Amino acid sequence: MTPLTSRGRARAERRHPSPRLRASAPAGPADVRRRGRATRAGLLTAALAALLATAAAPTATAAPDTSPSPPAVAQAEVPAGVTAGVAVFDRQTGTFTEQVNSAGQFRSASVVKLLLALDVLWGRTPESLPAADRTRIDTMLRSSNDAAAGTIWANNGQGAIIDRMVARLGLTDTARPPATHPGYWGYTAMSARDTVRIYRYLLDSAPAPVRDYVLGNLRQSTRCASDGYDQHFGIAGSFNRPWAVKQGWSGFTSGGCTSAATTATAAAPTAKAAGTAAPTAKAATAAAAVDLSRPALHTTGLVGPGDRAIVAVLTLHPTGTTYGKAYTDVGRLTRSLNVPGATRPAGTWIGTWGSGVRVRVQASTDSAAITTLPAGVEVLVGCQKRGQQVSVPPYVNDWWAHLPQLGGYMTNIYLSSPDNQVPGVPVC
């Protein structure tokens, strides 16, 4: 583990908004006018007063407004500097609960692998596929294997795959990569609302064997992708199971999860380049409607019992954004959404510092490592307990945090908290 040169032990940002109560001033009489002294007495004055009172009556007894109330305001909280396309569809009511720039086009990164898989399966059953094709689809959907996607892309006509799927599913914002880069499947243009349409096809129209096969793979999403990136951000990090996810990322240099088990199956450089390499200026000009330069991080999938909610969050981040920062921002955005049927894990979200920080089975550096955190990522802490003392000069700490979503412990020394024992977090 390599600590940062400047620890920056700022307090972790915790989202526990509690609006401050304000005392309201008692209401006073509004625009009360004094009657002037009567200058003349008699029937004329009384009649005039009665006439004025009658004219004012309709205003005092006006009927209440019975027009429909405006729709509820979306809850999506897009972090500063992030460009997002968001769509959340409630299958139970048949309505969207969130839509932010839902028609905006983003480069798909690995989300396009949904279309690659469906194209191979069109008019076929999973059982009828050659074993090699099934293996490619399995690894492409579960661990986002780029080499498998590259082979499927090359074998089935490249951009023609996208053309076919656009026509079959009635997609409106999806388009093949720019002509200058036909091999770059990750440059396929997609929107949040088209992503929802893809999942709706899978759930409501696809043949049952295809639906069960594809969604079965998405339910088995691995934490560490084939290229060594932690892919359980967004939906997977914000909500308890059941969920099924297909994530996408592009333009980052390191994504944690760099254990031997994942690097052994990393995609070949050429396949990875076709999906996620930084674009040239010529490519960016060819697809002016789609930003091919800024780092992209997408989380898409199904949430809740019966796959009640379809969630699509596509994001672009400022140039130079680290994977841990983007991972954190997408998590915060996703947690802010109104997702029907979702349940959220208990705990406190706390920032981390350092790189190569390991999560271990027990509160000890002698225990096995489960995974490595993306540098600077925000983590959910369920509780904390004392364990082996860890020294990272000038810091020494024997408190360890339990991370329920990772099923292990990390030393508190790498939590962005001013105290060894994090205030407000219960003891395990």
Buried (B, 14 or more C-beta within 10 A) or exposed (E): BEBEEEBEEEEBEBEEEEEEEEEEEEEEEEEEEEEEEEEEEEEEEEEEEEEEEEEEEEEEEEEEEEEEEEEEEBEBBBBEEBBBBBBBBBBEEEEBBBBBBBEBBBBBBBBBBBBBBBBBBBEEEBEEBEEEBBEBBBBBBBBBBBBBBBBBBEEEEBBEBBBBBBEEBEBEBBBBBBEBBBBBBBBBBBBBBBBBBBBBBBBEEBBEBBBEBBBBBBBEBBBBBBBBBBBBBBBBBBBBEBBBBBBBBBBBEBBBBBBEEBEEBBBEEEBBBBBBBBBEEEBBEBBEEBBBBBBBBBBBBBBBEEBBBBBBBBBBBEEEBBBBBBBBBBBBBBBBBBBBBBEEEEBBBBBBBBBBBBBBEEBBBEBEEBBBBBBBBBBBBBBBBBBBEBEBEEBEBBBBBBBBBBEBBBBBBBBBBEEBBBEEBBEB
